[in-house]
């Protein structure tokens, strides 16, 4: 059913809707990756814009300088971010709470400056950014460039969501939740909390890096100013509003951060930030477990109400 809907959308939607649909899927992957770290593993990160940038630049340089196919570039970018995330996450796993937030904050602030450094300018384009030409559909497929890239992004998104579901339901997933809820008890049970946190940090960075790679290829341009601290905050907002520790929350969070700013700017061009902040407060107060959590609670209430109604009819 889902594949049929995605195929119909790719075939029938105009170009601007395909662009927005692809962007939505990319944000969902990035938020899902951050959710694995924040929601399931209990580690707060303000630095994932750095991995988004690393994935974008890795894919852009592979495609532009190495003539690498888009699929391979996205996968390689993810693996690069997996390695870097693990190496960063290993010492960072000894930090917690606001200390970890500050360490990742430093990573987010430093990355755009590193990209602009003159020693890397030949590869990154420095402050001017780097243009990248996105390849079209493989020969034999009756798809234009936008349709092909939407289809590619949809396949990557589905695969990553399935892998995330299998991960959280696995032994590692149970260890993640144990470390999040009771780290002392987890260590007592023999769980290597440092190693597990580093692994999850690396996997989270991989997801966000692959999202960054797809975003860079979608826009066909990467620039250091696109990967500021505000991107990290936007992804974190998506995790909280969509629903932490809920896989479906990534989709709701992506919908919010993609469409809410533009919709609110249409309501008030003078103070869209005020409306955005007010909306955040309202959603958090009314749905403290996020949109996905609110839907789950509503579903349980409806089922309980139906069960009560059936019981009353049986008694009659």
C-alpha positions as a printed Julia matrix, in Angstrom:
316×3 Matrix{Float64}:
   0.0    0.0     0.0
   2.75   2.44    1.0
   4.84   1.61   -2.05
   1.79   2.1    -4.29
   1.11   5.53   -2.81
   4.74   6.59   -3.17
   4.85   5.36   -6.78
   1.63   7.22   -7.61
   2.98  10.39   -5.99
   6.24  10.14   -7.94
   4.35   9.65  -11.21
   1.63  12.28  -10.79
   2.96  15.05   -8.53
   4.34  18.22  -10.13
   7.97  19.2    -9.65
   7.57  21.47   -6.62
   5.52  18.84   -4.77
   8.14  16.2    -5.56
  10.79  18.52   -4.14
   8.79  19.02   -0.92
   8.01  15.32   -0.67
  11.68  14.45   -1.03
  12.59  17.07    1.56
  10.0   15.63    3.94
  11.51  12.15    3.65
  15.01  13.55    4.21
  13.96  15.39    7.37
  12.2   12.24    8.6
  15.45  10.24    8.24
  17.46  12.94   10.05
  14.95  13.19   12.91
  14.78   9.4    13.15
  18.55   9.26   13.55
  18.54  11.91   16.26
  15.59  10.16   17.94
  17.62   6.96   18.28
  20.14   8.94   20.3
  17.88  11.3    22.25
  14.67   9.32   22.6
  15.91   5.75   22.89
  19.39   6.22   24.33
  18.78   9.31   26.45
  21.72  11.39   25.14
  21.05  15.03   24.32
  22.84  16.31   21.23
  22.98  19.82   19.81
  25.63  18.93   17.25
  23.95  16.77   14.64
  24.01  19.56   12.09
  27.74  18.73   11.9
  27.0   15.19   10.72
  24.33  16.52    8.36
  27.03  18.76    6.86
  29.63  15.99    6.78
  27.26  13.69    4.9
  26.28  16.44    2.47
  29.88  17.38    1.66
  31.07  13.77    1.47
  28.37  12.89   -1.06
  28.84  16.13   -3.0
  32.6   15.6    -3.34
  32.16  11.95   -4.34
  29.67  12.87   -7.04
  31.42  16.02   -8.25
  35.05  14.91   -8.16
  34.74  11.13   -8.31
  31.74  10.79  -10.64
  30.25   8.4    -8.07
  26.64   7.24   -8.54
  24.19   8.89   -6.14
  23.28   5.63   -4.37
  26.92   4.81   -3.66
  27.66   8.38   -2.57
  24.78   8.33   -0.07
  25.88   5.0     1.41
  29.55   6.01    1.63
  28.59   9.33    3.23
  26.62   7.39    5.83
  29.56   5.1     6.56
  31.89   8.08    6.95
  29.5    9.65    9.46
  29.15   6.29   11.24
  32.91   6.17   11.78
  33.23   9.81   12.81
  30.17   9.59   15.06
  31.52   6.5    16.8
  34.93   8.1    17.34
  33.3   11.26   18.71
  30.72   9.32   20.69
  33.26   7.16   22.5
  34.73   9.96   24.67
  31.41  11.85   24.64
  29.66   8.81   26.09
  31.33   9.59   29.4
  29.41  12.86   29.48
  25.73  13.26   30.27
  23.04  15.91   30.39
  24.12  19.48   29.82
  27.8   18.48   29.63
  27.12  16.34   26.57
  24.89  19.07   25.15
  27.75  21.58   25.45
  30.26  19.2    23.85
  27.98  18.6    20.85
  27.14  22.32   20.75
  30.85  23.0    20.22
  30.88  20.48   17.37
  27.93  22.21   15.71
  29.49  25.66   15.99
  32.96  24.59   14.82
  31.96  22.57   11.74
  30.91  25.47    9.43
  34.15  27.27   10.29
  36.21  24.19    9.49
  34.47  23.81    6.13
  35.4   27.41    5.26
  39.06  26.94    6.19
  41.43  27.76    3.36
  43.21  24.42    3.6
  39.97  22.66    2.58
  38.74  25.28    0.16
  39.83  23.36   -2.93
  37.52  20.5    -1.91
  34.66  22.25   -0.12
  34.49  25.5    -2.06
  35.02  27.45    1.16
  32.44  30.08    2.03
  31.1   30.01   -1.56
  29.94  26.43   -1.23
  30.11  23.6    -3.74
  27.75  22.95   -6.65
  27.01  19.34   -7.53
  25.27  17.94  -10.58
  22.69  15.28   -9.74
  22.58  12.34  -12.11
  19.36  11.41  -13.85
  17.5    8.11  -13.77
  19.34   4.97  -14.95
  18.84   4.05  -18.58
  15.55   2.31  -19.23
  13.58   3.95  -16.41
  10.86   6.33  -17.66
  11.52   8.87  -14.91
  12.85  12.4   -14.98
  15.53  13.57  -12.56
  13.1   14.72   -9.84
  11.0   11.55  -10.01
  14.08   9.34   -9.89
  15.56  11.11   -6.89
  12.23  10.99   -5.01
  12.03   7.26   -5.68
  15.63   6.78   -4.53
  15.01   8.81   -1.36
  11.81   6.88   -0.64
  13.61   3.53   -0.91
  16.47   4.7     1.34
  13.95   6.06    3.86
  11.97   2.82    4.01
  15.12   0.74    4.44
  16.39   2.99    7.25
  13.04   2.92    9.06
  12.96  -0.89    8.88
  16.53  -1.07   10.19
  15.64   1.34   13.03
  12.62  -0.77   13.97
  14.73  -3.92   14.04
  17.4   -2.12   16.08
  15.07  -0.89   18.83
  13.45  -4.33   19.06
  16.82  -6.09   19.29
  19.11  -6.79   22.21
  20.95  -3.52   21.52
  17.63  -1.67   21.61
  16.76  -3.12   25.0
  20.23  -2.17   26.24
  19.68   1.37   24.92
  16.48   1.78   26.91
  18.06   0.26   30.01
  20.96   2.71   29.78
  18.54   5.58   29.27
  16.3    4.7    32.22
  18.71   3.14   34.74
  22.38   3.52   33.73
  23.7    2.27   37.08
  21.51  -0.83   36.98
  22.51  -1.4    33.34
  26.2   -1.4    34.29
  25.46  -3.75   37.17
  23.82  -6.17   34.73
  27.02  -6.25   32.69
  26.08  -3.85   29.88
  29.06  -1.9    28.55
  27.37   1.5    28.64
  30.32   3.35   27.1
  30.48   1.04   24.09
  26.71   0.97   23.59
  26.45   4.76   23.75
  29.28   5.15   21.25
  27.64   2.64   18.88
  24.28   4.4    19.07
  25.97   7.76   18.58
  27.63   6.4    15.45
  24.37   4.93   14.09
  22.58   8.19   14.81
  25.3   10.12   12.98
  25.01   7.7    10.05
  21.28   8.35    9.67
  21.73  12.11    9.86
  24.71  11.98    7.49
  22.73  10.02    4.9
  19.93  12.58    5.23
  22.47  15.36    4.68
  23.85  13.54    1.64
  20.39  13.25    0.11
  19.63  16.9     0.92
  22.83  18.08   -0.76
  22.08  16.06   -3.89
  18.47  17.28   -3.88
  19.4   20.97   -3.87
  22.54  20.31   -5.96
  24.45  22.75   -3.76
  26.13  22.59   -0.36
  27.19  25.61    1.67
  28.6   25.86    5.21
  26.0   28.46    6.2
  23.24  25.88    5.61
  24.48  23.76    8.52
  24.39  26.11   11.47
  23.29  25.47   15.04
  19.71  26.31   14.01
  19.58  23.1    11.98
  20.5   21.08   15.08
  17.8   22.87   17.06
  15.24  22.29   14.31
  15.99  18.55   14.3
  15.71  18.43   18.1
  12.37  20.26   17.9
  11.25  17.62   15.4
  12.18  14.85   17.84
  10.34  16.42   20.78
   7.2   17.47   18.9
   7.01  14.33   16.81
   7.44  12.07   19.81
  10.67  10.92   21.45
  11.25   7.14   21.49
   8.59   6.65   18.81
   9.64   5.82   15.26
   6.52   7.33   13.71
   7.32  10.58   15.52
  10.05  11.25   12.94
   7.4   11.73   10.23
   5.3   14.08   12.35
   8.38  16.04   13.37
   9.43  16.34    9.72
   6.0   17.64    8.77
   6.23  20.27   11.49
   9.7   21.64   10.79
   9.12  21.62    7.01
   5.69  23.26    6.81
   5.07  25.11   10.09
   7.48  28.06    9.48
   6.03  28.82    6.04
   2.43  28.46    7.19
   3.0   30.74   10.17
   4.75  33.3     8.0
   1.63  33.36    5.85
  -0.44  34.11    8.96
   1.82  36.93   10.16
   4.8   38.26    8.22
   5.71  40.66   11.04
   6.17  38.12   13.84
   6.33  34.51   12.54
   8.86  33.63   15.24
   6.38  34.58   17.97
   3.71  32.36   16.45
   6.23  29.54   16.04
   7.21  29.75   19.7
   3.57  29.91   20.8
   2.74  26.86   18.71
   5.64  24.95   20.27
   4.37  25.76   23.75
   0.81  24.74   22.89
   1.88  21.41   21.38
   4.18  20.59   24.29
   1.48  21.43   26.86
  -1.3   19.53   25.1
   0.82  16.59   23.9
   3.82  16.21   26.25
   4.77  12.92   24.59
   4.65  14.46   21.11
   2.19  14.06   18.29
   2.85  10.33   17.96
   2.35   9.9    21.71
  -0.86  11.94   21.57
  -2.2    9.76   18.74
  -1.3    6.6    20.68
  -3.13   7.91   23.75
  -6.17   8.86   21.68
  -6.17   5.42   20.05
  -6.1    3.7    23.44
  -8.96   5.87   24.67
 -11.07   5.0    21.62
 -10.34   1.29   22.03
 -11.18   1.46   25.74
 -14.43   3.27   24.94
 -15.35   0.66   22.32
 -14.54  -2.13   24.77
 -16.76  -0.54   27.41
 -19.59  -0.12   24.88
 -19.33  -3.77   23.79
 -19.32  -4.9    27.44
 -22.46  -2.88   28.16
 -24.22  -4.38   25.16
 -23.21  -7.89   26.3
 -24.58  -7.2    29.79
 -27.87  -5.99   28.29
